[in-house]
């Protein structure tokens, strides 16, 4: 009987040792199943539900000259817009219809975020126009697009000092109006010179576009603090640099106002003209 008791005790101990791994195995199996259920539920929510819910975040970067509310309204974003419902290309086209916007890029971030990157138009020059009986400045970019009429407290990308272009006939200016294409080369050169050698443009108080009787135009430059005007046929950095050098020489040589003409490719010459001469 004693031997039988000892044998039964060993058997029970051996059974308990085998039962422990089985309980651990069942626990791990249940934990893994539960984890898969939770993960599957999250994946279903993330992949199948969230992208159809309203956007949780809209980020706007870059140009800040347009109010956020106007950007969202123009892009067509509403309280029910979702990742799958927004049309990125249509939004970009709509945003580029804002006169102050040069380019727009819209990026969707899965599952419910939107990123809008804006680039504003950069003013290369200013001109003056009459609006409701008042003379106001208008600002345009290298493409000749007027994107601002009058002063703007926001400032945007308008540099503190811009060359003033006169001789343009601007009637009833509104943002989005485009200046004549024939002046495009001048506007593009203003952008190039302003980026590479802004001090050259700062040396000018005015650039006058002077139409010719039959076709085309030439330019009349008025340097700052000089009693000199310069006529040229085209504007570029090399010509402007040489022109300003000659202005310094002629201003030191002549006591009165002088007219320097660089329209000829063969020679340049100066013509004194009386006070009050025609500009």
C-alpha atoms as an extended CHARMM CRD file, in Angstrom:
* protein
*
       279  EXT
         1         1  UNK       CA              0.0000000000        0.0000000000        0.0000000000  PROA      1               0.0000000000
         2         2  UNK       CA              2.8640000000        2.3590000000        0.8310000000  PROA      2               0.0000000000
         3         3  UNK       CA              4.4330000000        1.7080000000       -2.5440000000  PROA      3               0.0000000000
         4         4  UNK       CA              1.1430000000        2.3950000000       -4.2840000000  PROA      4               0.0000000000
         5         5  UNK       CA              0.7990000000        5.7430000000       -2.4450000000  PROA      5               0.0000000000
         6         6  UNK       CA              4.2690000000        6.8700000000       -3.4770000000  PROA      6               0.0000000000
         7         7  UNK       CA              3.6030000000        5.8940000000       -7.0900000000  PROA      7               0.0000000000
         8         8  UNK       CA              0.3480000000        7.8610000000       -7.1640000000  PROA      8               0.0000000000
         9         9  UNK       CA              2.0900000000       10.9240000000       -5.7090000000  PROA      9               0.0000000000
        10        10  UNK       CA              4.7850000000       10.8440000000       -8.3800000000  PROA      10              0.0000000000
        11        11  UNK       CA              2.1520000000       10.4490000000      -11.0510000000  PROA      11              0.0000000000
        12        12  UNK       CA              0.2030000000       13.4730000000       -9.7590000000  PROA      12              0.0000000000
        13        13  UNK       CA              3.4050000000       15.5470000000       -9.6410000000  PROA      13              0.0000000000
        14        14  UNK       CA              4.2440000000       14.5210000000      -13.2030000000  PROA      14              0.0000000000
        15        15  UNK       CA              0.7300000000       15.4320000000      -14.3670000000  PROA      15              0.0000000000
        16        16  UNK       CA              0.9970000000       18.8930000000      -12.7380000000  PROA      16              0.0000000000
        17        17  UNK       CA              4.3210000000       19.5170000000      -14.4990000000  PROA      17              0.0000000000
        18        18  UNK       CA              2.7130000000       18.6960000000      -17.8650000000  PROA      18              0.0000000000
        19        19  UNK       CA             -0.3910000000       20.7780000000      -17.1290000000  PROA      19              0.0000000000
        20        20  UNK       CA              1.6140000000       23.9940000000      -16.5230000000  PROA      20              0.0000000000
        21        21  UNK       CA              2.9380000000       24.2470000000      -20.1160000000  PROA      21              0.0000000000
        22        22  UNK       CA             -0.5040000000       23.4810000000      -21.4500000000  PROA      22              0.0000000000
        23        23  UNK       CA             -2.0370000000       26.3330000000      -19.4440000000  PROA      23              0.0000000000
        24        24  UNK       CA              0.7200000000       28.6980000000      -20.6340000000  PROA      24              0.0000000000
        25        25  UNK       CA              0.1750000000       27.5500000000      -24.2000000000  PROA      25              0.0000000000
        26        26  UNK       CA             -3.5630000000       28.1820000000      -23.9350000000  PROA      26              0.0000000000
        27        27  UNK       CA             -2.9280000000       31.6200000000      -22.4570000000  PROA      27              0.0000000000
        28        28  UNK       CA             -0.4890000000       32.5680000000      -25.2250000000  PROA      28              0.0000000000
        29        29  UNK       CA             -2.8610000000       31.2370000000      -27.8620000000  PROA      29              0.0000000000
        30        30  UNK       CA             -5.7230000000       33.2890000000      -26.4280000000  PROA      30              0.0000000000
        31        31  UNK       CA             -3.4850000000       36.3690000000      -26.1730000000  PROA      31              0.0000000000
        32        32  UNK       CA             -2.3630000000       36.0490000000      -29.7920000000  PROA      32              0.0000000000
        33        33  UNK       CA             -5.9300000000       35.5810000000      -30.9970000000  PROA      33              0.0000000000
        34        34  UNK       CA             -7.0610000000       38.6140000000      -28.9920000000  PROA      34              0.0000000000
        35        35  UNK       CA             -4.1440000000       40.6690000000      -30.3270000000  PROA      35              0.0000000000
        36        36  UNK       CA             -5.0260000000       39.7060000000      -33.8940000000  PROA      36              0.0000000000
        37        37  UNK       CA             -8.6520000000       40.6500000000      -33.2950000000  PROA      37              0.0000000000
        38        38  UNK       CA             -7.6730000000       44.0530000000      -31.8870000000  PROA      38              0.0000000000
        39        39  UNK       CA             -5.1190000000       44.6470000000      -34.6690000000  PROA      39              0.0000000000
        40        40  UNK       CA             -7.6210000000       43.5570000000      -37.3010000000  PROA      40              0.0000000000
        41        41  UNK       CA            -10.2130000000       45.9200000000      -35.8650000000  PROA      41              0.0000000000
        42        42  UNK       CA             -7.7470000000       48.7950000000      -35.9830000000  PROA      42              0.0000000000
        43        43  UNK       CA             -6.7610000000       47.9640000000      -39.5340000000  PROA      43              0.0000000000
        44        44  UNK       CA            -10.4070000000       47.8380000000      -40.5840000000  PROA      44              0.0000000000
        45        45  UNK       CA            -10.9660000000       51.2230000000      -38.9060000000  PROA      45              0.0000000000
        46        46  UNK       CA             -7.8110000000       52.6810000000      -40.4150000000  PROA      46              0.0000000000
        47        47  UNK       CA             -8.2210000000       51.2890000000      -43.9300000000  PROA      47              0.0000000000
        48        48  UNK       CA            -11.9750000000       51.0460000000      -44.2970000000  PROA      48              0.0000000000
        49        49  UNK       CA            -13.4670000000       53.7790000000      -42.1070000000  PROA      49              0.0000000000
        50        50  UNK       CA            -11.0430000000       56.6570000000      -41.4320000000  PROA      50              0.0000000000
        51        51  UNK       CA            -10.3410000000       57.5210000000      -45.1070000000  PROA      51              0.0000000000
        52        52  UNK       CA            -14.0750000000       58.1140000000      -45.5640000000  PROA      52              0.0000000000
        53        53  UNK       CA            -14.4260000000       60.2950000000      -42.4830000000  PROA      53              0.0000000000
        54        54  UNK       CA            -13.9160000000       64.1130000000      -42.5610000000  PROA      54              0.0000000000
        55        55  UNK       CA            -10.3100000000       65.2960000000      -42.7510000000  PROA      55              0.0000000000
        56        56  UNK       CA             -8.7780000000       65.5850000000      -39.3050000000  PROA      56              0.0000000000
        57        57  UNK       CA             -6.0170000000       68.0270000000      -40.2390000000  PROA      57              0.0000000000
        58        58  UNK       CA             -5.3790000000       70.5540000000      -43.0300000000  PROA      58              0.0000000000
        59        59  UNK       CA             -1.8880000000       72.0420000000      -43.1800000000  PROA      59              0.0000000000
        60        60  UNK       CA             -1.1570000000       75.1540000000      -45.2850000000  PROA      60              0.0000000000
        61        61  UNK       CA              2.4710000000       76.0860000000      -45.9360000000  PROA      61              0.0000000000
        62        62  UNK       CA              4.3570000000       78.6020000000      -48.0470000000  PROA      62              0.0000000000
        63        63  UNK       CA              2.6610000000       81.8470000000      -49.0590000000  PROA      63              0.0000000000
        64        64  UNK       CA              0.7670000000       83.5110000000      -46.2160000000  PROA      64              0.0000000000
        65        65  UNK       CA             -0.7190000000       86.4890000000      -48.0600000000  PROA      65              0.0000000000
        66        66  UNK       CA             -4.1290000000       84.8390000000      -48.4960000000  PROA      66              0.0000000000
        67        67  UNK       CA             -6.3710000000       84.1210000000      -45.4650000000  PROA      67              0.0000000000
        68        68  UNK       CA             -6.7060000000       80.4650000000      -44.4930000000  PROA      68              0.0000000000
        69        69  UNK       CA            -10.4880000000       80.6640000000      -44.7670000000  PROA      69              0.0000000000
        70        70  UNK       CA            -10.2540000000       81.8470000000      -48.3810000000  PROA      70              0.0000000000
        71        71  UNK       CA             -7.8420000000       79.0430000000      -49.2730000000  PROA      71              0.0000000000
        72        72  UNK       CA            -10.0970000000       76.3720000000      -47.7910000000  PROA      72              0.0000000000
        73        73  UNK       CA            -13.1930000000       77.8400000000      -49.4380000000  PROA      73              0.0000000000
        74        74  UNK       CA            -11.5250000000       78.2080000000      -52.8480000000  PROA      74              0.0000000000
        75        75  UNK       CA            -10.1640000000       74.6560000000      -52.6840000000  PROA      75              0.0000000000
        76        76  UNK       CA            -13.7040000000       73.4030000000      -52.1190000000  PROA      76              0.0000000000
        77        77  UNK       CA            -12.9390000000       71.8030000000      -48.7480000000  PROA      77              0.0000000000
        78        78  UNK       CA            -16.0320000000       71.3150000000      -46.5890000000  PROA      78              0.0000000000
        79        79  UNK       CA            -16.8100000000       69.7580000000      -43.2280000000  PROA      79              0.0000000000
        80        80  UNK       CA            -17.4740000000       66.4020000000      -44.9360000000  PROA      80              0.0000000000
        81        81  UNK       CA            -14.4100000000       66.3150000000      -47.2200000000  PROA      81              0.0000000000
        82        82  UNK       CA            -12.4410000000       63.1160000000      -46.7460000000  PROA      82              0.0000000000
        83        83  UNK       CA             -9.2400000000       61.5250000000      -48.0090000000  PROA      83              0.0000000000
        84        84  UNK       CA            -11.0430000000       59.7210000000      -50.8180000000  PROA      84              0.0000000000
        85        85  UNK       CA            -13.5110000000       62.4870000000      -51.7140000000  PROA      85              0.0000000000
        86        86  UNK       CA            -11.0700000000       65.3400000000      -52.4320000000  PROA      86              0.0000000000
        87        87  UNK       CA             -9.8770000000       65.8980000000      -56.0050000000  PROA      87              0.0000000000
        88        88  UNK       CA             -6.2720000000       67.0530000000      -55.7240000000  PROA      88              0.0000000000
        89        89  UNK       CA             -5.9000000000       68.3210000000      -59.2970000000  PROA      89              0.0000000000
        90        90  UNK       CA             -9.1540000000       70.2880000000      -59.2010000000  PROA      90              0.0000000000
        91        91  UNK       CA             -8.0910000000       71.8580000000      -55.9090000000  PROA      91              0.0000000000
        92        92  UNK       CA             -4.7380000000       72.9180000000      -57.3640000000  PROA      92              0.0000000000
        93        93  UNK       CA             -6.3910000000       74.5070000000      -60.3870000000  PROA      93              0.0000000000
        94        94  UNK       CA             -8.8810000000       76.3410000000      -58.1970000000  PROA      94              0.0000000000
        95        95  UNK       CA             -6.1740000000       77.7020000000      -55.8940000000  PROA      95              0.0000000000
        96        96  UNK       CA             -4.1400000000       78.9560000000      -58.8460000000  PROA      96              0.0000000000
        97        97  UNK       CA             -7.1250000000       81.0930000000      -59.8430000000  PROA      97              0.0000000000
        98        98  UNK       CA             -6.3740000000       83.2870000000      -56.8410000000  PROA      98              0.0000000000
        99        99  UNK       CA             -4.4320000000       86.2020000000      -58.4050000000  PROA      99              0.0000000000
       100       100  UNK       CA             -1.7900000000       86.2650000000      -55.6720000000  PROA      100             0.0000000000
       101       101  UNK       CA             -0.9660000000       82.5520000000      -56.0660000000  PROA      101             0.0000000000
       102       102  UNK       CA              1.7570000000       81.5610000000      -58.5280000000  PROA      102             0.0000000000
       103       103  UNK       CA              1.5240000000       77.8060000000      -57.9680000000  PROA      103             0.0000000000
       104       104  UNK       CA             -0.2610000000       75.3840000000      -55.6640000000  PROA      104             0.0000000000
       105       105  UNK       CA              0.4410000000       71.8090000000      -54.6960000000  PROA      105             0.0000000000
       106       106  UNK       CA             -1.9670000000       69.6220000000      -52.7260000000  PROA      106             0.0000000000
       107       107  UNK       CA             -0.7600000000       66.3980000000      -51.0660000000  PROA      107             0.0000000000
       108       108  UNK       CA             -2.9540000000       63.8070000000      -49.3770000000  PROA      108             0.0000000000
       109       109  UNK       CA             -1.5190000000       61.9800000000      -46.3630000000  PROA      109             0.0000000000
       110       110  UNK       CA             -3.2370000000       58.7050000000      -45.5900000000  PROA      110             0.0000000000
       111       111  UNK       CA             -5.6290000000       58.2850000000      -43.9280000000  PROA      111             0.0000000000
       112       112  UNK       CA             -7.1170000000       61.7310000000      -43.1280000000  PROA      112             0.0000000000
       113       113  UNK       CA             -4.6550000000       64.6240000000      -43.5760000000  PROA      113             0.0000000000
       114       114  UNK       CA             -4.2050000000       67.2160000000      -46.3170000000  PROA      114             0.0000000000
       115       115  UNK       CA             -1.1220000000       69.3420000000      -47.0120000000  PROA      115             0.0000000000
       116       116  UNK       CA             -1.4090000000       72.4730000000      -49.1950000000  PROA      116             0.0000000000
       117       117  UNK       CA              1.8020000000       74.1710000000      -50.3710000000  PROA      117             0.0000000000
       118       118  UNK       CA              1.4340000000       77.6110000000      -51.9510000000  PROA      118             0.0000000000
       119       119  UNK       CA              3.8620000000       79.8400000000      -53.8050000000  PROA      119             0.0000000000
       120       120  UNK       CA              2.9050000000       83.4950000000      -54.0910000000  PROA      120             0.0000000000
       121       121  UNK       CA              3.5870000000       85.7900000000      -56.9960000000  PROA      121             0.0000000000
       122       122  UNK       CA              6.6540000000       87.9720000000      -56.5090000000  PROA      122             0.0000000000
       123       123  UNK       CA              6.4420000000       91.5970000000      -57.5300000000  PROA      123             0.0000000000
       124       124  UNK       CA              9.1470000000       92.6530000000      -59.9770000000  PROA      124             0.0000000000
       125       125  UNK       CA              7.9330000000       96.2430000000      -60.3710000000  PROA      125             0.0000000000
       126       126  UNK       CA              5.1780000000       98.6730000000      -59.5170000000  PROA      126             0.0000000000
       127       127  UNK       CA              3.1540000000      101.0260000000      -61.6780000000  PROA      127             0.0000000000
       128       128  UNK       CA              0.4580000000      103.5930000000      -61.0040000000  PROA      128             0.0000000000
       129       129  UNK       CA             -3.1530000000      103.5960000000      -62.1180000000  PROA      129             0.0000000000
       130       130  UNK       CA             -6.2820000000      105.5840000000      -61.3550000000  PROA      130             0.0000000000
       131       131  UNK       CA             -9.0370000000      103.8120000000      -59.4490000000  PROA      131             0.0000000000
       132       132  UNK       CA            -12.1900000000      105.7250000000      -58.5260000000  PROA      132             0.0000000000
       133       133  UNK       CA            -10.4240000000      109.0160000000      -59.0300000000  PROA      133             0.0000000000
       134       134  UNK       CA             -7.4450000000      108.0550000000      -56.8670000000  PROA      134             0.0000000000
       135       135  UNK       CA             -3.9370000000      107.1980000000      -57.9860000000  PROA      135             0.0000000000
       136       136  UNK       CA             -2.9180000000      103.8590000000      -56.4970000000  PROA      136             0.0000000000
       137       137  UNK       CA              0.0760000000      101.5620000000      -56.9790000000  PROA      137             0.0000000000
       138       138  UNK       CA             -0.3550000000       98.2630000000      -58.7700000000  PROA      138             0.0000000000
       139       139  UNK       CA              2.1170000000       95.4110000000      -58.4260000000  PROA      139             0.0000000000
       140       140  UNK       CA              2.8440000000       92.8150000000      -61.0760000000  PROA      140             0.0000000000
       141       141  UNK       CA              5.1100000000       89.7820000000      -61.4580000000  PROA      141             0.0000000000
       142       142  UNK       CA              7.5020000000       88.6140000000      -64.1860000000  PROA      142             0.0000000000
       143       143  UNK       CA              4.5650000000       87.2970000000      -66.2300000000  PROA      143             0.0000000000
       144       144  UNK       CA              2.9130000000       90.7080000000      -66.2540000000  PROA      144             0.0000000000
       145       145  UNK       CA              0.0780000000       89.5900000000      -63.9580000000  PROA      145             0.0000000000
       146       146  UNK       CA             -1.2770000000       92.3040000000      -61.6860000000  PROA      146             0.0000000000
       147       147  UNK       CA             -1.8920000000       90.5540000000      -58.3920000000  PROA      147             0.0000000000
       148       148  UNK       CA             -2.3110000000       93.5000000000      -56.0550000000  PROA      148             0.0000000000
       149       149  UNK       CA             -3.9730000000       96.8790000000      -56.4630000000  PROA      149             0.0000000000
       150       150  UNK       CA             -3.1660000000       99.3870000000      -53.7490000000  PROA      150             0.0000000000
       151       151  UNK       CA             -1.0860000000       98.8460000000      -50.6440000000  PROA      151             0.0000000000
       152       152  UNK       CA             -1.5180000000       95.6280000000      -48.6980000000  PROA      152             0.0000000000
       153       153  UNK       CA             -0.9340000000       95.4320000000      -44.9630000000  PROA      153             0.0000000000
       154       154  UNK       CA              0.0590000000       91.7830000000      -45.2870000000  PROA      154             0.0000000000
       155       155  UNK       CA              3.0920000000       92.6880000000      -47.3930000000  PROA      155             0.0000000000
       156       156  UNK       CA              3.5120000000       89.2450000000      -48.9020000000  PROA      156             0.0000000000
       157       157  UNK       CA              6.4420000000       88.9170000000      -51.3000000000  PROA      157             0.0000000000
       158       158  UNK       CA              6.5580000000       92.6210000000      -52.1980000000  PROA      158             0.0000000000
       159       159  UNK       CA             10.1110000000       93.8940000000      -51.6420000000  PROA      159             0.0000000000
       160       160  UNK       CA             10.4690000000       97.2150000000      -49.8130000000  PROA      160             0.0000000000
       161       161  UNK       CA             12.0100000000       98.8820000000      -52.8840000000  PROA      161             0.0000000000
       162       162  UNK       CA             10.7480000000       98.1690000000      -56.3660000000  PROA      162             0.0000000000
       163       163  UNK       CA             11.4850000000       99.8480000000      -59.6920000000  PROA      163             0.0000000000
       164       164  UNK       CA              8.5940000000      101.9860000000      -60.8510000000  PROA      164             0.0000000000
       165       165  UNK       CA              7.5290000000      101.3620000000      -64.4490000000  PROA      165             0.0000000000
       166       166  UNK       CA              5.7540000000      104.2580000000      -66.1280000000  PROA      166             0.0000000000
       167       167  UNK       CA              4.2820000000      104.6480000000      -69.5970000000  PROA      167             0.0000000000
       168       168  UNK       CA              1.8730000000      101.7350000000      -69.1310000000  PROA      168             0.0000000000
       169       169  UNK       CA             -1.7910000000      102.3890000000      -69.8240000000  PROA      169             0.0000000000
       170       170  UNK       CA             -3.6400000000      100.5080000000      -67.0860000000  PROA      170             0.0000000000
       171       171  UNK       CA             -7.3900000000      101.0660000000      -67.0930000000  PROA      171             0.0000000000
       172       172  UNK       CA             -9.5800000000       99.8370000000      -64.2470000000  PROA      172             0.0000000000
       173       173  UNK       CA             -6.9710000000       97.4430000000      -62.8380000000  PROA      173             0.0000000000
       174       174  UNK       CA             -8.1480000000       94.3990000000      -60.9310000000  PROA      174             0.0000000000
       175       175  UNK       CA             -6.1260000000       91.5180000000      -59.4700000000  PROA      175             0.0000000000
       176       176  UNK       CA             -5.5780000000       88.9120000000      -62.1450000000  PROA      176             0.0000000000
       177       177  UNK       CA             -5.3520000000       91.3730000000      -65.0330000000  PROA      177             0.0000000000
       178       178  UNK       CA             -2.4260000000       90.6660000000      -67.3860000000  PROA      178             0.0000000000
       179       179  UNK       CA             -0.3330000000       93.4240000000      -68.9530000000  PROA      179             0.0000000000
       180       180  UNK       CA              0.3810000000       93.3310000000      -72.7120000000  PROA      180             0.0000000000
       181       181  UNK       CA              2.5110000000       90.3730000000      -73.7730000000  PROA      181             0.0000000000
       182       182  UNK       CA              4.8590000000       92.6440000000      -75.7540000000  PROA      182             0.0000000000
       183       183  UNK       CA              6.3850000000       93.8460000000      -72.4660000000  PROA      183             0.0000000000
       184       184  UNK       CA              7.0360000000       90.3200000000      -71.1920000000  PROA      184             0.0000000000
       185       185  UNK       CA             10.7820000000       90.3840000000      -71.9310000000  PROA      185             0.0000000000
       186       186  UNK       CA             11.1960000000       93.5310000000      -69.8190000000  PROA      186             0.0000000000
       187       187  UNK       CA              9.3220000000       92.0090000000      -66.8820000000  PROA      187             0.0000000000
       188       188  UNK       CA             11.3450000000       88.7920000000      -67.0280000000  PROA      188             0.0000000000
       189       189  UNK       CA             14.6080000000       90.7570000000      -67.0690000000  PROA      189             0.0000000000
       190       190  UNK       CA             13.4570000000       92.7500000000      -64.0640000000  PROA      190             0.0000000000
       191       191  UNK       CA             13.0310000000       89.4770000000      -62.1910000000  PROA      191             0.0000000000
       192       192  UNK       CA             16.4700000000       88.1990000000      -63.2640000000  PROA      192             0.0000000000
       193       193  UNK       CA             18.2690000000       91.4230000000      -62.3800000000  PROA      193             0.0000000000
       194       194  UNK       CA             16.3770000000       91.7470000000      -59.1130000000  PROA      194             0.0000000000
       195       195  UNK       CA             17.4980000000       88.2610000000      -58.0890000000  PROA      195             0.0000000000
       196       196  UNK       CA             21.1590000000       88.5310000000      -59.1580000000  PROA      196             0.0000000000
       197       197  UNK       CA             21.9730000000       92.2460000000      -58.7710000000  PROA      197             0.0000000000
       198       198  UNK       CA             19.2280000000       94.0870000000      -56.8710000000  PROA      198             0.0000000000
       199       199  UNK       CA             21.5600000000       97.0560000000      -56.3260000000  PROA      199             0.0000000000
       200       200  UNK       CA             21.3040000000       97.8530000000      -60.0420000000  PROA      200             0.0000000000
       201       201  UNK       CA             17.5390000000       98.2470000000      -59.8640000000  PROA      201             0.0000000000
       202       202  UNK       CA             17.8500000000      100.1950000000      -56.6290000000  PROA      202             0.0000000000
       203       203  UNK       CA             19.9360000000      102.7470000000      -58.5610000000  PROA      203             0.0000000000
       204       204  UNK       CA             16.8990000000      103.5460000000      -60.7580000000  PROA      204             0.0000000000
       205       205  UNK       CA             14.0120000000      105.7340000000      -59.6970000000  PROA      205             0.0000000000
       206       206  UNK       CA             11.9120000000      105.0220000000      -62.7780000000  PROA      206             0.0000000000
       207       207  UNK       CA             11.8070000000      102.9100000000      -65.9460000000  PROA      207             0.0000000000
       208       208  UNK       CA              9.6330000000      104.4630000000      -68.6110000000  PROA      208             0.0000000000
       209       209  UNK       CA              8.2280000000      102.4360000000      -71.4920000000  PROA      209             0.0000000000
       210       210  UNK       CA              8.2850000000      104.7060000000      -74.5460000000  PROA      210             0.0000000000
       211       211  UNK       CA              6.1160000000      103.3960000000      -77.4460000000  PROA      211             0.0000000000
       212       212  UNK       CA              7.4100000000      103.9760000000      -80.9560000000  PROA      212             0.0000000000
       213       213  UNK       CA              5.2150000000      105.6040000000      -83.6270000000  PROA      213             0.0000000000
       214       214  UNK       CA              4.6900000000      102.4560000000      -85.6760000000  PROA      214             0.0000000000
       215       215  UNK       CA              5.7960000000       99.3940000000      -83.7450000000  PROA      215             0.0000000000
       216       216  UNK       CA              7.7010000000       98.3710000000      -80.6340000000  PROA      216             0.0000000000
       217       217  UNK       CA              9.0400000000      100.5130000000      -77.8430000000  PROA      217             0.0000000000
       218       218  UNK       CA             12.2270000000      101.6110000000      -76.1760000000  PROA      218             0.0000000000
       219       219  UNK       CA             13.0240000000      102.2960000000      -72.5380000000  PROA      219             0.0000000000
       220       220  UNK       CA             14.0100000000      105.4670000000      -70.7350000000  PROA      220             0.0000000000
       221       221  UNK       CA             15.8710000000      104.9960000000      -67.4660000000  PROA      221             0.0000000000
       222       222  UNK       CA             15.9560000000      107.6260000000      -64.7310000000  PROA      222             0.0000000000
       223       223  UNK       CA             18.8000000000      106.9800000000      -62.2610000000  PROA      223             0.0000000000
       224       224  UNK       CA             18.3710000000      107.9780000000      -58.6270000000  PROA      224             0.0000000000
       225       225  UNK       CA             19.8150000000      111.3840000000      -57.6790000000  PROA      225             0.0000000000
       226       226  UNK       CA             21.1580000000      111.9900000000      -61.2060000000  PROA      226             0.0000000000
       227       227  UNK       CA             20.1090000000      114.6670000000      -63.6740000000  PROA      227             0.0000000000
       228       228  UNK       CA             20.4260000000      112.1690000000      -66.4790000000  PROA      228             0.0000000000
       229       229  UNK       CA             18.0620000000      110.0640000000      -68.5260000000  PROA      229             0.0000000000
       230       230  UNK       CA             19.1380000000      107.0830000000      -70.5970000000  PROA      230             0.0000000000
       231       231  UNK       CA             17.4570000000      105.5760000000      -73.6690000000  PROA      231             0.0000000000
       232       232  UNK       CA             17.9610000000      101.8790000000      -74.3690000000  PROA      232             0.0000000000
       233       233  UNK       CA             16.2660000000       99.3160000000      -76.5970000000  PROA      233             0.0000000000
       234       234  UNK       CA             16.4070000000       96.3100000000      -74.2890000000  PROA      234             0.0000000000
       235       235  UNK       CA             17.0130000000       95.6910000000      -70.6230000000  PROA      235             0.0000000000
       236       236  UNK       CA             19.4890000000       93.1850000000      -69.2370000000  PROA      236             0.0000000000
       237       237  UNK       CA             22.0810000000       93.1150000000      -66.4740000000  PROA      237             0.0000000000
       238       238  UNK       CA             25.0910000000       93.7960000000      -68.6940000000  PROA      238             0.0000000000
       239       239  UNK       CA             23.4730000000       96.7670000000      -70.4110000000  PROA      239             0.0000000000
       240       240  UNK       CA             22.2000000000       98.2050000000      -67.1460000000  PROA      240             0.0000000000
       241       241  UNK       CA             25.5620000000       97.8990000000      -65.4310000000  PROA      241             0.0000000000
       242       242  UNK       CA             27.3710000000       99.6350000000      -68.3090000000  PROA      242             0.0000000000
       243       243  UNK       CA             24.6460000000      102.2670000000      -68.5050000000  PROA      243             0.0000000000
       244       244  UNK       CA             24.9590000000      103.1870000000      -64.8330000000  PROA      244             0.0000000000
       245       245  UNK       CA             28.7330000000      103.4020000000      -65.2070000000  PROA      245             0.0000000000
       246       246  UNK       CA             28.3210000000      105.8880000000      -68.0620000000  PROA      246             0.0000000000
       247       247  UNK       CA             25.7800000000      107.8180000000      -66.0200000000  PROA      247             0.0000000000
       248       248  UNK       CA             28.3580000000      108.3580000000      -63.2800000000  PROA      248             0.0000000000
       249       249  UNK       CA             30.8950000000      109.5610000000      -65.8400000000  PROA      249             0.0000000000
       250       250  UNK       CA             28.4900000000      111.9200000000      -67.5970000000  PROA      250             0.0000000000
       251       251  UNK       CA             27.0180000000      113.2500000000      -64.3810000000  PROA      251             0.0000000000
       252       252  UNK       CA             30.5090000000      114.2210000000      -63.2340000000  PROA      252             0.0000000000
       253       253  UNK       CA             31.3510000000      115.8220000000      -66.5880000000  PROA      253             0.0000000000
       254       254  UNK       CA             28.1470000000      117.7420000000      -67.3840000000  PROA      254             0.0000000000
       255       255  UNK       CA             26.6690000000      120.3470000000      -65.1000000000  PROA      255             0.0000000000
       256       256  UNK       CA             23.1460000000      120.2890000000      -66.5370000000  PROA      256             0.0000000000
       257       257  UNK       CA             20.7540000000      117.5350000000      -67.4440000000  PROA      257             0.0000000000
       258       258  UNK       CA             21.8570000000      115.2580000000      -70.2350000000  PROA      258             0.0000000000
       259       259  UNK       CA             20.3070000000      112.5970000000      -72.4090000000  PROA      259             0.0000000000
       260       260  UNK       CA             22.3760000000      109.4600000000      -73.0250000000  PROA      260             0.0000000000
       261       261  UNK       CA             21.2920000000      107.3210000000      -75.9450000000  PROA      261             0.0000000000
       262       262  UNK       CA             22.3370000000      103.6670000000      -76.1030000000  PROA      262             0.0000000000
       263       263  UNK       CA             19.8510000000      102.6060000000      -78.7500000000  PROA      263             0.0000000000
       264       264  UNK       CA             22.5140000000      102.4150000000      -81.4510000000  PROA      264             0.0000000000
       265       265  UNK       CA             24.6400000000       99.2710000000      -81.5870000000  PROA      265             0.0000000000
       266       266  UNK       CA             27.4100000000      101.2130000000      -83.2980000000  PROA      266             0.0000000000
       267       267  UNK       CA             27.9590000000      104.1490000000      -80.9890000000  PROA      267             0.0000000000
       268       268  UNK       CA             26.6160000000      105.8910000000      -77.9310000000  PROA      268             0.0000000000
       269       269  UNK       CA             26.3630000000      109.6230000000      -77.5780000000  PROA      269             0.0000000000
       270       270  UNK       CA             25.0050000000      112.3000000000      -75.2880000000  PROA      270             0.0000000000
       271       271  UNK       CA             22.7070000000      115.1910000000      -76.0720000000  PROA      271             0.0000000000
       272       272  UNK       CA             22.3030000000      118.0260000000      -73.6060000000  PROA      272             0.0000000000
       273       273  UNK       CA             18.7100000000      119.1400000000      -73.3270000000  PROA      273             0.0000000000
       274       274  UNK       CA             17.1700000000      122.0960000000      -71.5180000000  PROA      274             0.0000000000
       275       275  UNK       CA             15.4140000000      122.0730000000      -68.1970000000  PROA      275             0.0000000000
       276       276  UNK       CA             11.8090000000      121.0210000000      -68.4740000000  PROA      276             0.0000000000
       277       277  UNK       CA             12.4390000000      118.9540000000      -71.6050000000  PROA      277             0.0000000000
       278       278  UNK       CA              9.8900000000      116.3980000000      -72.6580000000  PROA      278             0.0000000000
       279       279  UNK       CA             10.1210000000      113.1720000000      -70.6690000000  PROA      279             0.0000000000
